[in-house]
Amino acid sequence: MTRLILNPLFWAVVIIVAWLVVITMSIVSNPDGARAQNDKHASTSLAQLGG
């Protein structure tokens, strides 16, 4: 177990998997797509129109 923890390849895989999970969760929470995250003004104006 100690050898696995000290293995840089193990940590590289852990970081890549965690990064993919974060991206997947952000896509799931924002079905409009990644472009909508950059356009904060559009989402605020939509919220104001909704009341």
FISESE-84640 format. One record per residue: residue in three letters; chain; y, z, x of N, C-alpha, C, O, CB in turn. Coordinates in steps of 0.02 Angstrom, whole numbers, plus 32768, in hexadecimal, padded with zeros to 4 digits. Glycine has a CB too. Example, Ala and Ser with C-alpha at 12.3 -4.5 7.8 and 13.67 -1.06 7.14 Angstrom:
BEGIN
> ALA,A,7EE4,8186,8294,7F1F,8186,8267,7F5B,8186,8294,7F5A,81A7,82C8,7F20,81C4,8235
> SER,A,7F90,8162,8282,7FCB,8165,82AC,8002,818A,8285,8039,8192,829E,7FE2,811E,82C0
END
This chain:
BEGIN
> MET,A,7FC4,8000,8029,8000,8000,8000,803F,8000,802B,806F,7FDD,801C,8000,803D,7FD1
> THR,A,803F,8027,8061,807A,8029,808D,8086,7FE5,80AC,80C0,7FD0,80B4,8070,805F,80C3
> ARG,A,8050,7FC2,80BE,8058,7F81,80DD,8078,7F50,80AC,80A0,7F26,80C0,8013,7F66,80F4
> LEU,A,8067,7F56,806B,8084,7F2A,8039,80CF,7F38,8031,80F7,7F09,802B,8060,7F33,7FF5
> ILE,A,80E2,7F77,8031,8128,7F8A,8029,8152,7F72,8064,818C,7F60,805C,812F,7FD6,8021
> LEU,A,8135,7F72,809F,815A,7F5D,80DB,815A,7F11,80E4,817B,7EF8,8111,813C,7F7D,8118
> ASN,A,8136,7EED,80B8,8130,7EA4,80C0,816F,7E82,80A4,817D,7E89,8068,80F1,7E8A,809C
> PRO,A,8194,7E5E,80CD,81D1,7E3C,80B5,81C2,7E08,807F,81EB,7DFE,8052,81F5,7E1A,80F0
> LEU,A,8188,7DE7,8084,8176,7DB5,8052,816E,7DD5,800D,8181,7DB7,7FDB,8135,7D91,8066
> PHE,A,8152,7E11,800C,814B,7E36,7FCD,818F,7E42,7FAE,8197,7E39,7F72,8126,7E79,7FD9
> TRP,A,81C0,7E57,7FD6,8202,7E65,7FBC,8225,7E25,7FA6,824B,7E25,7F76,822C,7E89,7FF0
> ALA,A,8219,7DEE,7FCA,8236,7DAD,7FB5,821D,7D99,7F70,8243,7D82,7F46,8226,7D76,7FE9
> VAL,A,81DC,7DA2,7F65,81BE,7D92,7F24,81DB,7DC0,7EEE,81EA,7DA9,7EB7,8171,7D97,7F26
> VAL,A,81E1,7E00,7EFD,81FC,7E30,7ECC,8243,7E1C,7EB9,8255,7E1E,7E7D,81FB,7E78,7EE9
> ILE,A,826D,7E0A,7EEA,82B2,7DF8,7EDC,82B5,7DB8,7EB2,82DD,7DB4,7E83,82DA,7DEF,7F1D
> ILE,A,828C,7D86,7EC3,828C,7D47,7E9E,8276,7D53,7E56,8295,7D38,7E27,825E,7D13,7EBF
> VAL,A,8242,7D7A,7E4C,822A,7D88,7E08,825F,7DAE,7DE0,826B,7D9E,7DA6,81E8,7DB1,7E0A
> ALA,A,827F,7DE0,7DFF,82B2,7E06,7DDC,82ED,7DD8,7DC9,8309,7DDF,7D93,82CB,7E41,7E08
> TRP,A,82FF,7DAB,7DF6,8336,7D7C,7DEA,8325,7D4E,7DAF,834F,7D41,7D84,8345,7D52,7E29
> LEU,A,82E6,7D36,7DAD,82D1,7D0B,7D76,82D2,7D31,7D34,82E4,7D16,7D00,828B,7CF0,7D83
> VAL,A,82BE,7D71,7D35,82BF,7D99,7CF8,8306,7DA2,7CDF,8313,7D9D,7CA3,829E,7DDF,7D05
> VAL,A,8335,7DAF,7D0D,837B,7DB7,7CF9,8396,7D77,7CDA,83B8,7D7A,7CA7,83A6,7DCC,7D36
> ILE,A,8387,7D3E,7CF8,839F,7CFE,7CDD,837F,7CF1,7C99,83A1,7CDA,7C6B,838F,7CC5,7D0E
> THR,A,833E,7CFF,7C93,831C,7CF4,7C53,833A,7D20,7C1D,8345,7D09,7BE5,82D1,7D02,7C5A
> MET,A,8348,7D5F,7C2D,8365,7D8C,7BFB,83AB,7D76,7BE8,83BE,7D7C,7BAD,8366,7DD4,7C17
> SER,A,83D2,7D5C,7C17,8416,7D46,7C06,8413,7D08,7BDA,843E,7D00,7BAE,843E,7D37,7C46
> ILE,A,83E2,7CDC,7BE5,83DB,7CA1,7BBA,83C4,7CB5,7B74,83DC,7C9A,7B43,83A8,7C6F,7BD9
> VAL,A,8396,7CE5,7B71,837E,7CFC,7B30,83B6,7D1E,7B08,83BB,7D14,7ACC,8342,7D2C,7B39
> SER,A,83DF,7D45,7B2A,8414,7D68,7B07,844E,7D39,7AF6,8478,7D4A,7ACD,842E,7DA2,7B32
> ASN,A,8451,7CFE,7B16,8486,7CCF,7B08,8468,7C8A,7AFB,8464,7C61,7B29,84B9,7CCC,7B43
> PRO,A,8452,7C7C,7ABE,842E,7C3D,7AB0,845B,7C00,7AB6,8442,7BC8,7AB9,8410,7C40,7A6B
> ASP,A,849D,7C09,7AB7,84CA,7BD0,7ABB,84C7,7BAE,7B00,84DE,7B76,7B07,8511,7BE7,7AAD
> GLY,A,84AC,7BD0,7B30,84A5,7BB2,7B72,84D1,7BD3,7BA6,84FC,7BFC,7B95,84B4,7B69,7B6F
> ALA,A,84C7,7BC0,7BE5,84EB,7BE0,7C1C,8535,7BCE,7C1A,855E,7BF5,7C33,84CC,7BCB,7C5E
> ARG,A,8547,7B94,7BFE,858E,7B7F,7BFE,85B8,7BAF,7BD5,85F3,7BB9,7BE4,8595,7B38,7BE3
> ALA,A,859B,7BCC,7BA1,85C1,7BF8,7B75,85D6,7C38,7B9A,8609,7C56,7B88,8597,7C0B,7B37
> GLN,A,85B0,7C4C,7BCC,85C2,7C88,7BF2,8603,7C7D,7C19,862A,7CAB,7C21,8589,7C9D,7C21
> ASN,A,860E,7C40,7C32,8649,7C32,7C5A,8687,7C2B,7C2D,86BF,7C37,7C43,863F,7BF2,7C83
> ASP,A,867C,7C18,7BEE,86B4,7C0D,7BC0,86BD,7C4A,7B94,86A8,7C4B,7B5A,86A9,7BCD,7B95
> LYS,A,86DD,7C7D,7BB0,86E5,7CBC,7B8B,8718,7CB2,7B52,8713,7CD4,7B1F,86FD,7CF4,7BBB
> HIS,A,8748,7C85,7B5A,877C,7C7C,7B28,875E,7C61,7AE7,8773,7C75,7AB1,87B2,7C4C,7B42
> ALA,A,872E,7C34,7AEC,870F,7C17,7AB0,86EB,7C4D,7A88,86F0,7C4F,7A4B,86DE,7BDF,7AC3
> SER,A,86C7,7C79,7AAA,86A3,7CAD,7A86,86D4,7CDF,7A66,86C6,7CF9,7A30,8673,7CD2,7AB6
> THR,A,870C,7CED,7A88,873C,7D1D,7A6A,875D,7CFD,7A2D,8767,7D1F,79FB,8771,7D32,7A9D
> SER,A,876F,7CBD,7A31,8790,7C9E,79F7,875F,7C99,79BD,8774,7CA1,7983,87AB,7C58,7A0A
> LEU,A,8720,7C8D,79CB,86EE,7C8B,7996,86E8,7CCF,7975,86E1,7CD4,7938,86AA,7C74,79B1
> ALA,A,86EA,7D04,799C,86E5,7D48,7981,8722,7D57,7955,871C,7D78,7922,86DE,7D7C,79BA
> GLN,A,875D,7D3F,796A,8799,7D4C,7943,8797,7D25,7901,87AD,7D3E,78CD,87D8,7D38,796B
> LEU,A,877C,7CE8,7903,8776,7CC0,78C6,8746,7CE1,7895,8750,7CDF,7858,8760,7C79,78D6
> GLY,A,8711,7CFF,78B0,86E0,7D20,7886,86FC,7D5D,7863,86E0,7D74,7831,86A4,7D33,78AE
> GLY,A,8732,7D79,787D,8751,7DB2,785D,873D,7DF1,787E,8752,7E27,786A,873E,7DB5,7814
END
